[in-house]
Amino acid sequence: MPAITPEEVAHLAVLARLDLPAEHLARLRAELDIILESVATVSEVAADDIPPTSHPLPLTNVFRADVVQPSLTAEQALSAAPATESGRFRVPRILDDES
Amino acid sequence: MTHPTDPLMRWDDVLAGFDPVLGLEVHVELGTQTKMFCGCRTEFGAAPNTQTCPTCLALPGALPVVNAVAVESAVRLGLALNCSIASWCRFARKNYFYPDMPKNYQVSQYDEPIAYGGWLDVEVPTPDGPRIHRIEIERAHMEEDTGKSSHVGGETGRIQGAEYSLVDYNRAGIPLIEVVTKPIEGIGALAPELARAFVGELRALVVALGISDAHMHQGSLRCDVNLSLRRTRVDELGTRSETKNVNSLRSVARAVRYEMQRQGALLEAGGRVVQETRHWHEDTGVTTSGRSKEQAEDYRYFPEPDLVPVAPDAAWVEELRSALPEMPADRRRRLQADWGVSDLEMTAVLNADALAVIEATIADGADPAAARKWWMGELARLANERDVELGQLGIFPADVARVIALVEAGTLTDTMARAVVDGVLAGEGSPDDVVTGRGLQVVGDDVSLLAAIDEAVAANPDVVEKIRAGKVTAAGVIVGAVMKATRGQADAARVRELLMAKLGV
């Protein structure tokens, strides 16, 4: 029983906005399968007394005072943008013509 | 602007055939000095992309750090909404591709909101008088706002048919608290007013807490309306629509009513409600279809690895709880009792959003009745004329209190007082400046009044005869002459008194 199905890989590709040919998807599925199986071995080791964690450091409540720091200028902010207009980032059409 | 018009069912037929199930999501933009995860300013209306930095632009290597005041605000709002506060919770990434989020994910909270399981009592008007309804709160969680896009080409400002879009990231990363209600059922015809009342009460609460300016027209408080209908006597939930960004209290009620009528007509015709996002159009009062709603799992939420968990200390939470301000409902009850006004009058004050300004005017020494008269009368009329909120009219409660004091002292007549208010609104300075500048003042000096009366009497011997003969109404001619001579500044009542005394009538 593979850890991930071809349909799931195809769905993930759609969500990630990746336009991948079928043979590429098949290869990715096999590779992802190996990754998932490898990761799954962790859950065999982790007993019930080990809580799942999202962060390696035992830290909580790392906060910043609500004090203004200098921002970039608009020129700096826009300097790496492929296209700009009126001090704003210009981006391609957002919606397809489906609506 | 025109939109494809959906058929609507008659309101009474909707109520006869269906029960609405309402869910509200309100985004509160916090009034912090800086953004949620970086030190950029949050000022509204700044030049585009002047309040951004590597963190909120998602430049490689930049890391977020949580704003302490934002967390405190979230805890305080949670407490005010009678929620439990999580002892430990995390941020999560909500993944989606949309140019208003430069990271391609929004940092939010998923299954571990900072506050959950609360309630808020709201008052709805019914034909049988006001009724208190308890709205259950599912959760209140922290997240960051998105950038602001404007769409170019196609129909004015709309995303559909646009050729391209322009994005300003000043708003991206401003802290938000999203408050989500549990489904509200069994409310029938009350649904629109209940939705409005909830958003209004939440807004009042946020203002009382001082965590946001809660200006709906500037988007610092935004409401999404989830609504579905189910057939009466059928125990099955219908499919819901989510109407986004309903940005005034009146529109909240209108959007609920509209969706009930639209879905009713659709279902009655054998159609099916699509689970989708709909856009509210303030100008035409309709909703139109937006993108169909992605399923929750499509966002691929996962714990934000760049941030450590938030674990509010229990003692700190209790400290914040004990320092909560008076709740808006308590304040309304107290002020209503203090002012001695009826439910009806109080409702009028609330609908005019005049509570705070009247309270402040009274605090500045004005009589409650006079303060209400000014804000609910002349000033409400002017605000309405100029289409601004009372607070934005350009006259402060202290100015109004001063005008009231001048009237009470007999220095100004009502007519003059209105002229003084006009002057203040025209930027001529304080009420006293206007009085001096425009030379407005009741001529209080009886000696000069008597001189003017003597002249008028001498000039109108025939009128004086009539008055002496008992035709008291003729006195108006003399009073009028005196008012004219004093350029309208004399107190007419005093002039009449002096005249009668002089003539011995």
Interface residues (C-beta under 8 A of the other chain):
Chain A: L15 R17 S54 H55 L57 L59 T60 N61 V62 F63 R64 A65 D66 V67 V68 Q69 P70 S71 L72 T73 A74 A77 L78 A80 E85 S86 G87 R88 F89 R90 V91 P92 R93 I94 L95 D97 S99
Chain B: T32 Q33 T34 C38 G39 C40 R41 A47 P48 N49 T50 Q51 T52 C53 P54 L57 L59 V65 V66 N67 A68 V69 A70 V71 W88 R90 N95 F97 Y98 P99 S149 S150 H151 V152 I159 Q160 G161 A162 E163 Y164 S165 L166 V167 D168 Y169 S289 G290 R291 D298 R300 F302 P303 E304 P305 L307 V308 P309 V310 A311
